[in-house]
Amino acid sequence: MAKITFVTRDNEHITLEASSGSLMKLATQNGIKGIEGECGGVCSCATCHVHVPEEHSAKTGEASEIEKDLLELSDNVQDNSRLCCQVQITEELDGLVVHVAN
Ligand code: FES
């Protein structure tokens, strides 16, 4: 199990536990505000945009080229932006904190 904390735009900190699936699914199944997952996780809507603090970026790895292309069209993009449907939950993500960007 990995504990993952979502920080909403209202600065709510919500910690959830999971062992598989994507961060987007975890967020939408638990009603995290600002994560919509409209495309179902196929990297075509950007409604799952999060910012990953630098100290956690090694856990989530690099965005793919397709993900980067979609992020370029999104609001509030930063160097640490990720589309959380593209981040799969593993034990290595334990302790991860992500900030909802939308
Ligand atoms: S859910 Fe659509 S890009 Fe992530």
Residues whose N, C-alpha, C, O or C-beta is under 5 A from the ligand:
A	BS01	FES	M24 G37 E38 C39 G40 G41 V42 C43 S44 C45 A46 T47 C48 L83 C85
